[in-house]
Amino acid sequence: MFNFLPEIEALRNKILNCRKCNLCKTRNHVIFGEGNLHAGILLIGEAPGRDEDIQGRPFVGLSGQLLDKILAACGFTRDKHVFISNIVKCRPPGNRLPSDKEASVCMPWLTQQIEMINPQILVLLGATALKHMAGPNYRITRDHGKLINIRNRIAIPVYHPAALLRDPSLKRNTWEDYKVIFHKYREIVDTNHHSPHIQ
Ligand code: SF4
């Protein structure tokens, strides 16, 4: 078993006390993230929303419930298969997009999480995660479901669950993208992984 829990705990304390950008002035909670610290998949979202800011947990509103359903259909659970984090750890007021400056100031926290958790697969949830992880030349409408190399790891962009709630017609393509994630997980993380919903 790995032996990095003290380092993760130290990082968690630093993040929870971070005041490096103005979002610290309006937040209720800093959202460190949650899941398995040894997960093969790191899910990267955009930023906490209202529900997350209130509860101090990532993806707990309607988007989070939809995300949990999709993960379950792939045979994944939050506790065992994934860790969930965001590009920025504090809620932008009014759920606006995080600015480029906020994202770049907060990014070193995510970088340290990636290095410590060491996931084989990064799943980029939506355009903001794709932009800040892969660069401004990528487009979620064009590049969702594709395998991208980011920092020598496999990354797969998918539509953000909030986008699926706004436009349910995206769900069909998104399910195909999650099948890509499922098969890559079986290939490089656990050959015995199974879902009754995917052949
Ligand atoms: S958004 Fe990130 S950089 Fe800004 S205060 Fe929160 S944790 Fe710190």
Residues whose N, C-alpha, C, O or C-beta is under 5 A from the ligand:
A	BS01	SF4	I15 C18 R19 K20 C21 L23 C24 V88 K89 C90 V105 C106
